Amino acid sequence: METSVSVASIARKIAVLGSGISGALCASTIAKTGISVTVFDSARGPGGRMSQRRETTGDGKELLFDHGAPFFSVSNCSEAFRLVCEWESRGLIAEWKEKFGSFDCITKTFTETEQEGSNKRYVGVPGMNSICRALCHQPGVESKFGVGVGRVDWLEEENTWRLTSSDGQNLGHFAGVVASDKNIVSSRFTSVTGRPPPLDLNLAPDLRNKVQDISVSPCFAVMLAFPQPLSWIPFKGFTVRNSKVLNWVHCDSSKPGRPTTSERWVLHSTAEYAETVIAKTGLKKPSDAVLTKVAEELLEELQNMGLNVPQPLFKKAHRWGSAFPLTSVDAEEKCLWDKKRRLAICGDFCVSPDVEGAIVSGMAAGSKLTEMFSCL
C-alpha cells in the first residue's frame, strides 16, 4: 500500500529510451491510455534499425536509403498482424511486390526463392521509418531526438527515476522507464563509448542476468546509387550464398513510394566479414577510412559476381555493430519487467530477432506499464 501511495503522488510520466519500432510502439501504447510519455534517442530521428539514411551526391542531389531492415513480415496469426493491417490502411506501409531470389557465387546462378503462401513483405512508406515517425508524433508522446541519456538512476527514497543526459543535463524525473535499446544496459556500451552503461542493472539482478551477455551479429551496410537502372539483374532482393563478404543485396528504389530519380541499392555484409573488420579496428565508431575500405570491398564482391555492375555515382558504408541479436531472452513474457521499480526492457532480443519480435515486445512492455498505472 505504501508503494501505491508514493507512485500516485508523482507525475504519471514514463520515459522510453530508444525510438526503434519496439520503443516507439511501447510509447504509443502507453500514451493511448492518457499517460504522459517522453521518448529519448541520441539519433537525429526515429527508427533504430528501421531508420532511413539521407545522403547527398557530389552535385547536391538527395538520396534516401533504408540501410537497416530491408522489409518485414508478420504471421497472420500473430499479435502484430492487427497492427500491420491498421498501418497498411493508414498508408504507413505497403507490400513490396517484387520477386526475390538467391545467388550462388560458385555456380554464378540465380534461383528464385518465392514459395506459395509465404508471408507478405512490408516496407514503410515513404521510408522504413514511417511507422516509428508516426508513433513518436502521436498525441501524448513527446519525442526528444539528438538527446543521449547518460545516466538512469533509481531514487529509492523518492520512489522515482531520474534521467541525466550524456552532457550532464537534468532530463527530469519519471514514474517508470522503458529501455528498448539493449546497449543501454550492456557492457558493449562501455566498449563503444568508454563510459559505463546508463542503466545499472545491479539493482535488478534477475533482469541483469538475462541481458548482460546477449549474443549479437554485426553487419556492414553499403549504400550505392547508379545513374541508370540495373535492369538485367532478375531480382530486386536476393541472398548471396558461398560468399565470405556479401550476405544480402536489394534494390531500395524498387520499393513502393520511393523516388526513382536514381537507382539505389543496399548491400549487407556477412557477419563473418563484419567480425573480421571489427577485430582489427575495435568497437568504437569506425573511421572514414575504414568505412571507405568496407564500401570498396563489398562493391568489389558484387562486381566480381559477373553481373556487369558498373561504378556507382555514390557509395557509402555504415556499421550495424549490434543491431541483430542471435538469441531471445524471454520469449514467454515477451519483455523483461521489474514491477517494484516500474522498469521494462523490450526489443527483438526478448522475443525473436526480427521486426515482428520487436513489435510484440514493445506491445508487451506498454501493457505492463498501463496495467500497473490503471490500478493506482
N, C-alpha and C positions, 0 to 999 in steps of 0.2 A: 504493500500500500504506500510505503514511504517513497518508493521509486516513482509510482504513478503520480503522486502529488508534485514531485520535483520536475518530472517531464512536462506536466501540464502547465507549470509555471513559466517555462521558457517558450520562446517563439517556435511555432511549428515550421521550422526551416530545415531543409535537407540539402546537403552538399553532395553532388555527384562528380567524381573525379574521372574525367575521360569522356569524350564525345563520340566514340565509336558507336556502332549500332546497339550494342548492349547497354552502354551508359545512356545514350540518347533515348532509347525506348524505356528504360527504367525511369528516367526523369519525366517522360511523358505520362507514364502510368501513374506516378505519384501526383503530378500536377492536376490530373483529371479529377482528383478527389478534393481539390481545394487547398492542398498543402503547398507551401512555397518551396521551390526548388532552384538551386543555383548550380549550373554546370561549369566546371573549370577545365580548361585544356590549354596546354602550352603551345599547341599548334595555332596557325592563323585561322583555321576554320574547322568545321566538324567533319567526322567521317572515320578517323582512325585508318584501319586497313581498307575502308571503303571511301577514302578521300579521293579527291580529283586534283591532279597536278596541273598548274598553269605555267606554261613556259612561253618564251618569245624567241623567234628566229633572229638571225643577224640583221635582217632587213625590217624587223619590227612587227612581224606577223605573229598573232597569238595562237598558241597550240594548247589543247586540253587533252590530258591523258588520265585514264583510270589505271594507275600504275600498281594498285594493290589487287584486291579480289576482282577478277575479270567479270564475274557473274555470280549468281547464287541460285540454288534450287531448294525447294522445300517439299516434303512428302505431303500428300493430300490429307493424311490423317493426323498431321502434327498440329501442335498448338499454334504454330506460326502461320498455318495456312489461311486462317481467317484474316489475319492482319495483312498478309500479302494480297489477298483479294481486295481488301479495302484500299491498300496503296495503289493497286492497279486501277481501280475505279476512279481514284483521285488524280491519276496521271503522273504519279511519282515514280512508277516503274512500268516497264513494258517487257514483253517476251522478246528475247534475242533469237529471231527465227533464221538462223544460218546453219549450214552444215559444219559438223565438227569431225575431226579425224585424228590420226596419229601418223607420225613419220618415223621410219626406221633408218638410222644413219648408216647401217651396214648394207642393207639392200637398196637404199636410196628410193624407197617407195612409200606412197601414202596408202592408208587403209581407213575406210570410213568406219566410225565407231558408233553411229547412231543406232539405237535399239528401239523397237516399237514399244510404246508405253513408258518410256523413260520420262523423268520429271522435266518440266519446262525449265529453261534457263532465263532468269530475270536479270535485268540491269536497271539501275536508276536512270531517270530521265530529267534533265539533260546530262547528268553525270551520276556516278555511283554514289556520290554524297548527298543526293537529293532527299533521300529518306531522312538521314540524320539532320540535315539542314531544316527540314520541315518540323521534325520532332523538337529540335532545340529552339525553335522560334514560336512554338505554340503558346497560347495564354497560360500564365503561371510558371513558365520556365524562363529564368534569366541565364543567359549564356555569356561567359567571360572567356574569350579566346585570347591567346597570347599571354596567358597568365599561368605560370608554372607554380605548382604547390610544392613548397619546400619542407613544410612540417605539418603533420596532422597529430595533434596532441589531445589525449583524453584527460579532462579535468575531473578527477574523481569527486572532489567536494562540490563542484558546481553541477555535476552530472550532465556534462555537455562536452562538445568537441570544439577545439579552437584550431583554425587553419591559418597558416602563415605562408606567404609567397616565397619564391626562391630568393628574392632580393630583400626579404625581411619585413615585408609589409603585412599588417594585420588584415586578413581576409574575412574575419568575422567568427562568430560562434554559431554552432549548428546543433540541432537536436539529434540528428542522425547523419551518417556518412555512408556513401556507396563508393567503393573503389572498383572501377570497371577496367582499370589498366593494371595488369599483373605486375608490371615493373615498379609500381608504387610500393609494393611490399616485398620486392625481390632483391636479392643481393646483386643481381645483374645491374641494378640501378647504380650501385657504387662503382662497378667496373667501367660503366659508361661515363659517369659524371664525376667520380671521385668523392661523392657525398653519400652519406647514409640514406637508405630508403626513407621517404617522407612518413610512412606509416610503420611504426614499430609494433610488430605483432607479438612481442613478448608478453603483452597484456592479455593476449588471447591465444594460449598455446595450442589449442585444438585446431584453430584456423592456421596458425603458423606452420604446423607440421604438414598441412596439406598443400600449402602453396610455396614453401621455401625452395623446393627443387623441381619446379615444373620444367620438363624437357621441352625444348623448342627447336624449330628448324629454321635456320636463317636462309635468306634469299636475296639476290640482287635482281632488280628490275631495270631494264634498259628501254628507254622511250625513243622511238625512231619516227621520223617524218620523211616522206618521199613526195616529189612533185607530181608523180603520176601513179595511178593505181597498179598494184602488183596483181593484175587480173589473172595471170596464169597459175597462181597458187590456188589449188582447188578447194581449200577450206579456209574459213575465216578464223578458226581457232583449232589448234592441234597440239597434242602432247608430243614430245620428242623422245624416242627410245634409243638406247645404246649411245648416248652422248654423256660425257662427264661434265659438260658445260651447260647445255640447254635442257630445260625440262618442259617449257610451255611457250607457245607463240600465239598471239591473236592480233587481229586487225581491229583496233579500237574504233576507227572511224566507220566501221560497218554496223555499229550498234544503232538502234533507233534513237532519233533525236539528236544525233551528233552532227556538227558542221562537217561538210565534205570538201572544204577548200583545199585540203591536203590529205594524203593517205597516211594514216598514223598506225603504227604497230608497236606492240609491247612484248618484250622478251623476258621470261623468268628463268633464272639460273637454276641449276640443281643445288640441293643442299650441300652436296659434296664439294662443289666448286666454291660456294659461299664460305664454307667452313675453312677451306684452304686459304682463302684470301684473309679471313678474319684471324687465322692462326699467325699469319705474317704481319698483319697491320694492327691487331688489337681490336677491342670492342668500342673504343672511343670513336667519335664522329670521323668517318673516313675523309681523307684529304681530297682535294680536287684532282690531284694526280692519280690517286688510287681509283677514283670513280671514272676518270677518263680511260684508264687502262682496262677497267672492267667493261666499259661500253665498247671499246675496240675489240676485246676478246669475244664477247657474246655476239657482236655483229659478224666477226670473222667466222665464228662457228656456224652462224646462219648462212653466210655466203658460201661456206665450204660444203653445204648440203646439196649443191648443184641445182639451186632454184633460181639462178640468174638474178639474184638480188643486187640491185645497183647501190652505189654510195648514196646515203641519205643526205637530205639538206639539213637535218638536225639529229643529234644523238646525245643522250644524257643518261647517266645511271643513278639509281637510288638504292640504298641498302635497307632492307627489312631485317633488322637484326634478330628480333624475337617474336615476330608477328604470327608465326604459325606454330601453335602448340602441338605436341605429339601425344599428349595424354589428356584425359578428363579426370578432374579431381573429386567431383561429386555429382555424377550423372543422375543419381536418385533424387537428391534435394534440389538440384539444378542451380544452386548458388550456395555460398557459404554465409552463415548467419550467426551473429553474436547478439542475442536478444537483450542481454543486460545493458550493453553499450549502444545498441541500435546501429550496428555496423554490418553492412552487407558487402560481399565481394562477388562480383559476377563477371562473366565473359565466356567466350567459346571454350576456354580451358576448363570450365566447370562441367559442361555437358558434352559437346563434341567439337572438334577443331574445324568449324566451318561457320558460315554466316547464320545458318539455321540454329546452330547451337548457341551462338551469341544472342539471337533473338529470344530464344526460350529462357536463357539465363537472365537476361535483362527483365523480362516479364516476371520471373520468379522473385527477383530482388525487389522490384517495385511492389509486388504483392505483400512481401514480408513487412515493408515499412508501412504501407497503407493499412494493413490489417492491425498492426500494433497501434497506430495513432487513432484508428477508429474506435478502439477500446478505451481510450483515455478521456 
